[in-house]
């Protein structure tokens, strides 16, 4: 079952965003509820400590948590989605805003992928896909579309096919710039790992020569 998780980062209305599969369940994490109208969705659960949604009103069931809590609003929203049967998550509004929140969200998405969930991060003009040995990434991209593989740990045996700069079984240090700002060669981009954790990010626009 597919759930959309609405979080409080940037959201740009693009054809890539419009092409996303529609959800069976929508959970808003605090201020992420702002995106509901633009996405034309009904929120099934609104979760958080509500410190970033002052002045917002929405006819949706609320689950209120104290500000002094051990989980982020995003984590609380994911828990609700999983309790209701979600096995796939698209996290909308995932990029932009506070760096600490965006970083924790990206790393959390990689952890969830390691637990067997299918996870996509999206802000309309940018998308992210956890890349683990158990979760290869295969995407149909346009020629010249920019992508990066961000090494969240040392990577072992990274293979990229369908890229302007392909790789075969390459080890990549954590945080390396080696795999930043590559380009799709057109057709299917494939990324596979033998070991480690990474996030593959894609920009919607095509880089022009």
N, C-alpha and C positions, 0 to 999 in steps of 0.2 A: 504494500500500500504506500502510495506516494504522499508525503506531507511537505508543504511549504512552511518554512520557518522564517518569519519576518523579523529582521534585526535592524538596528538603527543607523547603518551606514548609508553610503551613497546609492542611489537608484536612478538609472538613466533609461528612459523608455526607448528601446531599440528593437529592430527586427529580431535580433537574437533573443531578447527577452520575451517577445511575443510568441516565439516559436517553442518556448518551453512547454512540456506537457502539463496539463491542468491537474490540480491536486485533488485528492480525496479528502484532505484534512488541512486546515490552515491554523497555525499557532503563531501568535504575535508575542515577541519578547519585548515588553515595556514599550519604549518609543518606536519600535519597529512597526507598530500599528499604523503609523503615518502612511505607510506604503499601501495599505489595503485598498484605498480608493483608486489609486493610480493603477493597481493591478486588477481592479474590478473583482475582488474576492470577498466573500463573507468569512469573517474570523470566527473560528470555532472555539478558541480558547485564547485569553489574553493574560499573560503570565509575567510576574516580576515584582519588584519593590515599588514600581511606579514613580521613581525619582526623575525620569526623563520623559514623562508624558503629561506634565502639568497642562491643564486646559484642554486636553483631548477628551472627547466623548465618543463612545462607540457602543452600539447595542451588541455586546459580546460578553459571554461569561468570563468573569475575572477570577484569577487565582493569585491572591496577594501574599507576598512574602516580606519579611522584615528586611530592612537595609543591611543589618548586620547578619549576613548569611555566608555560607561557605561555597556557594555556587553562583555563577553568573546567571543573568536573566536568560541568556542563550542556552545554557546547560539545563535550566529549569524547563524551558520550552521544549528542548529535545526530549527530556524525560516524559513530559506530557504526551508528545507525539509517539514515543515508543510504547508507552502504557496503552495507547489507543490502537496499537498494531502497526505503526509505520515501520517499513523496512527500507524505504528510500527517502532521502531528504534533499530538498533544494533549499539552500539558505540564501535568502534574497536581502539585498542591502549589506552584503558581506564585506565590501571594500570601502575604504574611506573612513572618515571619523577618527576617533582616538586610536593611536597606534597600538596601545596595550590591549584594547578590546579586539582589534582586528587580528593581531598576532595570536592572542589566545584562542580566538575563534578558528583561525586557520589550523593551528596545532590540534585543537579539539576535533576538527573535521577529520584530520588524519587519524587520530585515535579512534574515532567512530568507524572509519573505514576498516581499521584493523580489527574491529569487533564484528565485522561482517555486514555493515550497512553500506548501501550505495549512497554517496554524498557528493553533491555539487555545490559550489559557492558561486553566487552570481550577483552582479550589480548592473547588468544591462550591457555596459561597454567593456566589462572584464569578467572572466570566469575562472574558477579554480577547481582542480580535480586532484584529490589525494592520490599519490602514486606510491604503492607498496609492492613487495614481491607477490602478495596475494591479490593485488588490485592493479593490473596493468591498465593503461589508458589508451583508447583508440578513438580518434576524432576525425571527422570529415572537415577539413579546413581548406580555405582558399589559398591560392598561391600568394605568398608574401605576407600572410597573416602572422603576426608576432606572437611567439610563445616563449616561456621560460620554464626551466625545471629548477625549483628552489630547493636546495639540499638542506633539509631540516636535521639531518644527521649525516655522518659519512655514508656515501652511497657506494655499493659494490655492484659491478656489472651492469651499468646503465646502457641500454640500447635504445637508440632513436632511429626510426625509419620514417621516410616521407618528410624529411627535414632538409633544409638547405645545407646544414652542417650535421650530417648523420654521425652517430656514434655506435660502436659495437663493443659491448662488454667493458666499458670504461669505469674505473673507480673515480669518484668525485669527492673531494673534501667537503665537510660541512660548511655551508655559506659561500662556496666557491662561485666566482663569476663566470666560470667556464660555460655554464649552461644557461646563462641569462641572455635574453634577446636573440634567440634563434628565429628562423622563419620557416613556415610550412612550404613544402615544395609543391603542394597541390594534391588533392586526393586524400588518402588516409594517412594521418599521422599516428604512429604507434610508439609508445614509450613503455619499456619494461625494465624491471629491477630484479637483481638477484638478492640484494640485501639493503636495508636502510629505509628511510622515510623521506619523502619529498612531496612538494606541491607543484603541480604543473599548472601554470597560469596562461591564459589566452586573452589577447585583446581582440575586440570585435572588428575593429577597422583593419584594413589591409595597408601595409606599408607600400607606398608608391616609389618607384625609382626616380 
